[in-house]
């Protein structure tokens, strides 16, 4: 099976020079997308962009061989990156963490793993589209949408609503009954959402951070819509289409969201004839 892969990792407008807090890594028939989160004063001197790059590279190295289960590979990568900055305050609630998506295409199977809200979708031809997204983190279309509805981005009311959501996130992050993200504890990798399908009918696949998948989450697009854009415009074109939606709704009234723009990463894979 010959797989063609393309990747776009685009920082949010206004973040030029500050480093993209998403990162994607490609290997032969394997892709990893990491969506980093955290705050500058969060106890880590390296920052979120550094953490996202390190975790993406370490995860790809751990799973690219094909013989390591994806959850085990992600767990070892989380542990390895934690070891790289043990001198930082890894227990701080705002220290860098990340959502992670892994797709691996083998001779007989397609394996997918989503921790937090990175979306992975495969087109299996006659067997249709299959999506794997860990929905425990943030509940984007529910908690975020309801909590921010009616508040214009940039207003004091919106800032107060975001602060409330962040406080709620802090109480639920990496705790039973809440949701799980990659940070310093490798065991969270085994709480990810995973699926495996036969690879015989595989035609194409996409892995994307929520900065690129939110139009589907919100109901503005369907996954077939997204694949049509990928086929005609590629990953960069898909992100450009997302930016067009954001520009058309700058106040976040049609699509309530935490910020006007987010970093966006899209990996698009096609099986060649």
N, C-alpha and C positions, 0 to 999 in steps of 0.2 A: 504494500500500500504506500503510495507516494502522497505526502501531505504538503501542501503549500501554506505557509503561515505569514500573516502580516500583523503588525502591532502598531498602535498609536497610543501614546501616553501624553496627554495634553494638560498642562496646568491651567487652573482657572484664570480668566482674565484678571489682571492686577497682581498676579503672583510671579510675574517674570523676574527672574534673578533670585527668587526665594526658595526655589527647589520644589519640584512636584512631590506631593506626599502620597501619590500612587506610584507603583512601579510594576512593570511587566517583565517577565523573563521567558525566552523561548528556547526550547531544545528540540531535538528530533522527535516529532510527534508528541511533545509535551509542552504545556504552557502553564505558567503561574502568574496570577494577578494578585497584587497586594494593595489594599487601600488603607493607608495609615491614618491614625487619629492620635490626638494628644495636644498638649499645650506647651508653649515655649518654657514656661516655668514649672514644668511637670517632673522635675527631678532627674532628667537625662540631659547631659551636656551635648549629646550628639544631635538630637532633634528627630522629628518624625520622618522627614525625608530620608535620613540616614537609615533609620530602622526599617522603613519599607524596602529600600534597596538591599539591605543585608538579608532580610527575611526572604525576599523573592529569590535571590541568588542561592541562599542556603537550601531553600526548599527544592528548587530545581535540581541542584546537585544531589539531593537526597533521594529524589524519586525518578530521575531521568533514566536510571538503569532498567526499570521495569520490574524488578524482583522484590521491591520493598512496598508493602501496603501504603497507600497514600497517607492515611492517618499517622502511621508510624514515621513516615518520612517527614511530615510536617512537625510532629512532636520533636524529632531529633533536630530539626532546623530551629525551632523555637528555643530549645535548650542551648544550641550552639550560639545563637545570637545573644541570648541572655548572658552567656559566659563572656562574650566580647565586651560587655559593659557592666560588669559586676560592681564597678566602683560608682555607678549611678544608683539613684534611689529607685529601685525597681518596684518597691511597694507603694510608691506614690500613686494616687488614683489617676493622675493626669500624665503619668509617664507614657511614652509611646506604646501604642498597641495597634492592632490591624485586623481588618477582615481579609480573608484569604480564599482564593479559588484556584483549584488545580484540575487540569484536564490532561489525561494521558491516554493516547491511542495505541493499542497493541494490535498484534496480528489477529486476535480473536475477540477482543473486548475493548470497550470505551469506558474508562473510569473517570468519575467526577466527584469532587469533594468541595463543599462550600462551608466556610466558617464565617459567621456573621452574614453579610448581605451581598457578597460577590455572586453574580449570576452566571450560570453555565448552561448553555442550551445546545443540544445536538439535533441535527436534522438527519433522521434515519430513513429518509426516502418514503417507501410505502408504509413504514411504521410510524411516520409522523415526527413531530417535534417533541422533545422531552427536555424539561427545564429542571435544574437543581439549584435552589436558592435557600439558604438558611434564613428563615423568617423570624427567628427569635430576636435578632438585634433590631431595635428601634421600631419595628412594625411600621415601616415607612408610610404605607398608605392609610394606616389607622391612627396610631398614636401621634405621629408628627403632623399628619394632615388635620386632625381634629384639634390638636393643641395650638396650631398656628393659624387656623382658618380665620379669615377676616382681618388679620394683622399685616399691615404693609411692611415689607422688608425695609429696614433703616429707621423705623419708628421706635419710640420707647416701649410701646406695647409689645411689639414684635420681640425686642431684646429681652423683655421680662418673660415672655412666653418661652423663648429659647433657653433662658436661664433655668426655668422650671423643668424643661425637658432634660437639660444636662444634669440637673440635680437628681432627677428620677433615674437617668441612665447610670449615674454613679452608684446609686444604691442597688442597681440590678446587675451591673457588669460583673461577669465571672463569679456569679453566686447562684446557688440552687434556686430554681424558680424564675431566674432572670435570663440572661443570654451570655454567650461566650465569645471572646475574641482572643486572638493571639497576643500575648504580652510576655510574661516571664515563666509562666507555668506550662510545661509541655503537655500536661494531661488534658488540656482543653481541646487538643487536636482530635481526641476521640469522642468529642461531643459534636463534631461537625456533621452536617447532612451529606450523605454520600449515596451514589447509585452507580450501577454497572449495567451496561447493555452490550449485546453482541455488536461487533464492528462491521459485520458483513454489509449492512445497508447504509453505512455512514456516507453522507454527502458533504456536510459542512458543519461547522461548530463555531460558537462565539463564547468568549469569556469576557465579562466586563464589570468594572466597578460600578457602584450605584450612581456615580456622577454621570455615567453613560446610560444606565438602565432605567433611570427614573421615569422617562416617558412611557415605558411599558408598565412600570409599577403604578403609575397614575391613571392608566387607561387611555392616554393620548395615542399610543401605538399598541400594536400587537407584536409578538415575536416575528410572525411572517412579514409585517411592515419593516421591522428592523433588519431582517435578512435581505429584503428587497433593496434597502438602502446600502447595505454592505456589498451586495452584488454589483450595484451600479457606481458606488462612490468610495468603497473601501472603508477601513476603520476610521481614518481621518475624516472622511466625508460624513460618517455617522456622528462623530463628535461635533462636526460643524452643524449638522441638523439639530443636535441637542442645543447648541448655543443659539440657534435661531429661535427655538422655542423659549429659551430663557430670556432672550432679548424682547420677545413679543409679550412677555409677562414679567417685567422687571420688578414689580412690587410683590410678586408671589401671591396674588389674589386668586388667579385661576388654578394655580398649582402651588399650594402652601409648601414652603420649604425653609430650611434653616438659613440658607444663604443664597444669594442671587445666582452664583456660579459655584461649581465644585470641580476639583480635578477629575479628569475622566480618562479611563484607560480601556481600550478595546483590543482584544486579540481575535483575529478571524482566521479560521482554518478551512481549507477546501481539500477534498480528496480529488486528485487529478485522475483522469481516465488512464 
